[in-house]
Amino acid sequence: MRNVKRVLLAVFVLLLVLVVLAFILENQQSISLLFFGLVGPQLPVSLLMVLTLLVGMAIGPILSWVLGRASRSPRKRVV
């Protein structure tokens, strides 16, 4: 049973790597983003998408940690 789980995990990881590789290879055209008048460097679309994903994956846990700490702090009651 343990070997079946390992094989399924390996197949899933391999498929995930192939999908990401196909996405990167299909989106090589360079673009430059304009945000509030600031122009970014020309980067491939795939790189910008992966960077956006990683930033979102970092912000999510940080935000939940901050909000979790705020909800656990003792609240003063106004009487």
Secondary structure, DSSP 8 states (H G I E B T S, - for coil): -HHHHHHHHHHHHHHHHHHHHHHHHH---EE--EETTEE---EEHHHHHHHHHHHHHHHHHHHHHHHHHHHHS------
